[in-house]
Amino acid sequence: MYQELQRKVTEERPSYSQEEIHWLLKHLGDPSPEIRDDLVFISLARGIQEELFTEKQFHFIAEEILSDGGLEKEIHKIGLPTLERSFRALIYANILSADGNEQSLFYKGLNTDIRNIMLDQGLYYLKKEKDTTGFSSQYGWIHAFAHGADLLTEVVCHPELPKNRVHEGIDILDQLFKRISIRFTNDEDWRLARVLYEPISQGKLEQEQVVSWIKAIDFPLEETEDFYKFSNFRSCLLEVYVQLDQRNILQNELRKSIQSFQY
């Protein structure tokens, strides 16, 4: 099975049996990065993005990945359990992206109950995740906060999440930046910035809401950990600034708020 799936990674338009998909899902949190990253994730993500799976297989993947609790599975454990959660978050992101994309074969392909569970778990995953490991010499990329950020971005941008709920994404970020006491070093802060600039770009989040948040947030700056928290948030804001400026949609009020956010 492993060798056959490896071969399919190099094929232009491979197809997959139900048994092969089941094997991929079973190894989503495999401790080997060669299996987890280079085979399992690539195969599942590509199968969704390039529509290599059938609609029936797409439904099966969504149902199966939720069947034992989804992102809630062993949420309070770190290490190996994080691997599965983290890479489940990436597959959630791919599923929700396809479900919300009018150009995708899988557009509105999720049934309402499964979509709502994925949106809800995706929205609150980073509120519960504790494992801040980026790269592990033993397991390779774990990156739960980066993957959770990708998922949260897809949640707030999903057409079935009402515009009046997008602020919940800001609430999650607010809690996260005040809670995480290590300095992000593997681009997690840049990935978290997408939760802000992508819905702004799509018209689902008003820049005034981000301005109000920046004005209200407070970091005491008394201990070393406080400076880490402040730096994570400021780095996130700078990425928002760069991305919106490149797209020529950065408004003056948000520009000034980010520029003036200093010690």
C-alpha positions in Angstrom: 0.0 0.0 0.0 2.7 2.5 1.0 4.8 1.9 -2.2 1.7 2.2 -4.4 0.6 5.5 -2.7 4.2 6.9 -3.1 4.0 6.1 -6.8 0.7 8.0 -7.1 2.3 11.1 -5.6 4.3 11.4 -8.9 1.3 10.6 -11.2 -0.4 13.5 -13.0 -4.0 12.4 -12.3 -4.1 9.4 -9.9 -7.3 7.9 -8.6 -7.7 6.4 -5.1 -9.5 3.4 -3.8 -11.5 3.6 -0.5 -8.9 1.4 1.1 -6.1 3.8 0.1 -8.0 6.8 1.5 -8.6 4.9 4.7 -4.9 4.2 5.0 -4.0 7.8 4.4 -6.5 9.0 7.1 -5.2 6.4 9.5 -1.6 7.7 9.1 -2.5 11.4 9.2 -0.6 11.8 12.5 2.2 9.3 11.7 5.4 10.1 13.7 7.4 9.8 10.5 7.5 13.1 8.6 8.3 11.2 5.4 4.9 9.4 5.7 2.9 12.2 7.4 4.1 15.3 5.4 5.5 13.9 2.2 2.9 11.2 1.5 -0.3 11.5 3.6 -0.9 15.2 3.7 0.3 15.8 0.1 -2.0 13.0 -1.2 -5.1 14.2 0.8 -4.6 17.9 0.1 -3.9 17.4 -3.6 -6.8 15.0 -3.9 -9.2 17.7 -2.6 -7.6 20.7 -4.3 -7.2 19.0 -7.7 -10.4 17.1 -7.4 -8.8 13.7 -7.7 -11.3 12.3 -5.3 -14.9 11.6 -6.1 -17.7 13.4 -4.4 -18.4 10.2 -2.4 -14.8 10.0 -1.3 -14.9 13.7 -0.3 -17.9 13.0 1.9 -16.1 9.9 3.4 -13.0 11.9 4.3 -15.1 14.6 6.0 -17.1 12.0 8.0 -14.1 9.9 8.9 -12.0 12.8 10.1 -14.8 13.8 12.5 -15.7 10.3 13.6 -13.6 10.1 16.8 -14.0 13.7 18.0 -12.1 15.5 15.2 -10.0 18.3 16.6 -11.3 17.6 20.1 -9.5 14.2 20.2 -7.0 14.2 23.1 -7.0 18.0 23.0 -5.3 18.3 26.4 -2.3 16.0 25.4 0.8 17.2 23.7 3.5 15.4 21.7 2.3 12.6 19.4 -1.4 13.5 19.9 -0.6 17.0 18.6 0.6 15.6 15.3 -2.8 14.2 14.5 -4.7 17.3 15.6 -2.4 19.6 13.7 -2.6 17.7 10.5 -6.3 17.2 10.9 -6.6 21.0 11.1 -4.9 21.3 7.7 -7.3 18.8 6.2 -10.2 20.6 7.8 -8.9 23.7 6.1 -8.7 22.0 2.7 -12.2 20.6 3.1 -13.8 23.9 4.1 -11.9 25.7 1.3 -13.3 23.4 -1.3 -16.8 23.4 0.3 -16.9 27.2 0.1 -15.4 27.5 -3.4 -18.0 28.0 -6.2 -15.4 26.7 -8.7 -14.8 23.4 -6.9 -16.4 20.1 -7.6 -17.0 19.9 -3.9 -18.8 23.2 -3.6 -21.4 22.9 -0.9 -20.6 19.2 -0.8 -20.7 18.9 3.0 -24.0 18.2 4.7 -25.1 20.9 7.1 -24.3 19.1 10.3 -20.7 18.2 9.3 -20.0 21.7 8.0 -21.3 23.3 11.2 -19.1 21.0 13.4 -16.1 21.7 11.3 -16.7 25.5 11.4 -17.3 25.4 15.1 -14.2 23.2 15.9 -12.1 25.2 13.5 -13.2 28.5 15.2 -12.3 27.4 18.7 -9.4 25.0 18.1 -6.7 27.6 18.8 -8.5 28.5 22.0 -7.7 25.0 23.3 -4.4 24.1 21.7 -1.4 24.2 24.0 1.4 22.6 22.0 3.5 25.5 20.6 6.2 23.2 19.0 7.1 24.4 15.5 9.7 22.0 14.2 10.7 18.9 16.1 14.0 17.1 15.5 12.2 13.9 16.2 8.9 14.3 14.3 9.6 17.1 11.8 7.0 19.9 11.5 4.3 19.8 14.2 3.3 23.5 13.7 -0.2 23.3 15.4 -0.6 27.0 15.7 0.3 27.7 12.1 -2.0 24.9 10.9 -4.7 26.2 13.3 -4.2 29.6 11.8 -4.8 28.3 8.3 -7.9 26.6 9.5 -9.2 29.6 11.3 -8.7 31.7 8.1 -10.8 29.3 6.1 -13.5 29.3 8.8 -13.8 33.1 9.0 -13.8 33.4 5.1 -16.3 30.5 4.6 -19.5 31.8 3.0 -21.6 29.9 5.5 -20.1 31.7 8.4 -22.2 34.9 8.8 -20.3 38.2 8.6 -21.6 39.0 12.1 -19.6 36.1 13.5 -16.2 37.0 12.0 -15.4 39.0 15.1 -15.2 35.7 17.0 -12.0 35.0 15.1 -10.6 38.3 16.5 -11.7 37.2 20.0 -9.8 33.9 19.5 -6.7 35.9 18.4 -7.0 38.2 21.3 -7.0 35.4 23.8 -4.2 33.6 22.0 -1.8 36.5 21.9 -2.4 37.1 25.6 -2.1 33.4 26.5 1.0 32.2 24.5 4.1 33.2 26.5 6.8 32.0 24.0 8.1 34.0 21.0 6.9 32.4 17.8 9.9 31.6 15.6 8.4 29.5 12.8 6.1 32.1 11.1 3.1 31.3 13.2 2.5 35.0 13.7 2.5 35.6 9.9 0.0 32.7 9.4 -2.2 34.1 12.2 -2.2 37.5 10.3 -4.2 35.8 7.5 -7.1 35.5 9.9 -7.3 39.3 9.6 -6.2 40.3 6.2 -8.0 37.6 4.2 -11.6 38.4 5.5 -10.7 42.1 5.1 -9.8 41.5 1.5 -13.1 39.6 1.0 -15.2 42.2 2.6 -16.2 40.1 5.6 -14.2 42.1 8.2 -14.1 45.9 8.4 -10.8 47.5 9.0 -12.4 49.7 11.7 -13.0 46.5 13.8 -9.2 45.8 13.7 -8.4 49.4 14.6 -10.8 49.2 17.6 -9.1 45.9 18.7 -5.6 47.4 18.5 -6.7 50.4 20.6 -8.3 48.2 23.3 -5.6 45.5 23.6 -3.2 45.8 26.4 0.1 44.1 27.3 1.5 45.0 30.8 5.2 44.6 29.7 6.5 43.8 33.1 8.0 40.3 32.6 10.0 38.8 29.8 7.0 36.8 28.7 5.0 40.0 28.3 7.5 41.2 25.7 7.2 37.9 23.9 3.4 38.3 23.8 3.7 41.9 22.6 6.2 40.9 19.9 4.0 38.1 18.6 1.1 40.5 18.2 3.2 43.3 16.7 4.7 40.9 14.2 1.2 39.7 13.2 0.1 43.4 12.7 3.1 44.2 10.6 2.2 41.3 8.3 -1.4 42.5 8.1 0.0 46.0 7.2 2.3 44.6 4.4 -0.4 42.3 2.9 -3.1 45.0 2.8 -0.7 47.6 1.5 0.4 45.3 -1.3 -3.2 44.9 -2.3 -3.7 48.7 -2.2 -6.6 48.4 0.3 -4.9 49.5 3.6 -7.0 52.3 5.0 -5.3 55.3 6.7 -6.8 54.7 10.1 -5.5 51.1 10.3 -2.2 52.2 8.8 -1.7 54.7 11.6 -2.9 52.3 14.3 -0.3 49.7 13.3 2.5 52.2 12.9 1.8 53.7 16.3 1.6 50.3 18.1 4.9 50.3 20.0 6.3 49.8 23.5 
